[in-house]
Amino acid sequence: MTEVLDCRGLKCPQPVLKLAIKANILPKGTTLEVIADCHTFSADVTNWCTKNGRVLVSIVPKDGAQSATIQL
Amino acid sequence: MSNLIQGKKISIDPITRLEGHGKIEIFLDDAGDVDKAYLQLPDLRGFEKFAEGRPAEEMPQITSRICGVCPGAHHMASTKALDALFNVEPTITARLIREVYYNLHVFEDHILHFYFLGGPDFVVGPNAPKQERNILGVIDKVGVEVGKQVIEIRQRARKLIDQIAGRAIHPVLGLPGGVSKQMTTEIRESLREFSKDAVNFAQFTLKIFDDIVWKNATYRDLLLGDVYRCETYYMGMIDSNGHPDFYDGNIRVVDQKGKEFITFEPKDYASIIAEHVEPWTYVKFPYLRKIGWKGFVDGPNSGMYRVAPTARMNVSETMSTPLAQEQRMVYEKAMGGKIVHSVLANHWARLVEVLNNAERIQQLIEHEAFLAPEIRNMNLGTPTEGVGIVEAPRGTLIHHYTADANGIITSANMIVASLANVAAMSMNIQSAAKAFIHKGNVDDGLLNLVEMAFRTYDPCMSCATHNLPGKMPLQVNLHQTGNATRSILRSSDGTIAETKINKEPNHD
């Protein structure tokens, strides 16, 4: 089951901070969908996944925002 | 300033040239001499309570609103508390950028105090007409060209703060594990030019202090005399070499002889410091837990401790930069040794720190990692609890947060620098009032000499009021033309009293 983290309305760096917090709570291997509309989100989440060894499965537009699917 | 003399009570309300609000009340005995004098702070900020329930990452922005004069101090203490809360170490580049920003902040804040707030008492004179005891009076005394330099150097400092931190007043720089913006070569070049001029300006300001204050026998007597003096413990942050450090380090406490009482890590502050509350004030009084709160008294048996520039000199060994160290040696020799109890010496020590800030910026910006792109460590842990301490311009500032696993703040505690000095300020005010007011003879100059006892600490009363004893006192007056006026008063203990006043309301 995919967990969803809705960060719409939050500005950089809050979406990635929320993601970092969530990543510490959820079990390893969980799939997490993060939705955000901050314009730097794509770059931020890609960067975060690279630095922290998490798998960025996809990042696609969704309802005027960006939806990133990450395997923790 | 409105000075009301009613029978045996003199009120200075509001007191002036400080951040925030306050008033002094002086009570005379039957002979017209001073019996008691008090410093009162009539406003309440209460940031700790409404921080609860907010996302932790918002705290550096929320707490910088506590004060428009020292937002940088709250921002940085809060950012460091978030580092600890998220268990993340900032990158070396982030640390350098934070330190440069913070030294800029302290530099311009200290300059503000010397030329605009505290300095006019000396540069213009304590007994000068009150309409001249301000920056315009200072400019009149030191010359228009110097006045322009003061305004220009502060303007340049604030512009650099704006470029580095996003805003000059409410910064958006600090993030857990780093900063929000990489340094550029252009800003570094501006910092090079600025810091060179800032060193010259700081030396020039120290010379003004020497020429106008120290070489004046009357002022020198005030600095060295017993009226503005008390012997307390002192607290300040030091680096691993025993230098005073504004941004990071352990906290050292020394006793009245300068002997180390304790040195502790920021995370252990709660086991060292306790806070005393009184029902008559919004201020909390921090004290050394091991010694205990003994009221408004100094000496080794009273847990009262002081912070601010003189305290930072008292707890440290030497300065971290060469020119500031030279000036510190001049200061210590003149003041009679390494441990200084003179309250007014804060003015001098503050200017030594201004020079240190300017030199530190010169050192930091030449570090090889200053321009590096690694400005954040995103390896954040689950938030739990964090303490962040910096030396605010006016002393040791502590932020302590706890959060749930989702990063929502569950409690916040702030021990603000001015709190540590408020009890001493009251004592110093009473001492000055007793020394200068006799047989009911009082004038504006004498009352200013009383005010100088608090002004030397550069207190920030906006930051300092955190305690709400009982309920907020509230008075509601109901007016209706042609009918009785009602006045309803809720006291701080919650009791409500109502009075009817049978007269027409005053619509002035």
Chai-1 contact restraints between the chains, C-beta under 6 A:
chainA,res_idxA,chainB,res_idxB,connection_type,confidence,min_distance_angstrom,max_distance_angstrom,comment,restraint_id
A,P13,B,L175,contact,1.0,0.0,6.0,A-B,restraint_1
A,Q14,B,E57,contact,1.0,0.0,6.0,A-B,restraint_2
A,L17,B,E57,contact,1.0,0.0,6.0,A-B,restraint_3
A,A20,B,L380,contact,1.0,0.0,6.0,A-B,restraint_4
A,I21,B,G407,contact,1.0,0.0,6.0,A-B,restraint_5
A,N24,B,T382,contact,1.0,0.0,6.0,A-B,restraint_6
A,I25,B,A405,contact,1.0,0.0,6.0,A-B,restraint_7
A,W48,B,M378,contact,1.0,0.0,6.0,A-B,restraint_8
A,K51,B,M378,contact,1.0,0.0,6.0,A-B,restraint_9
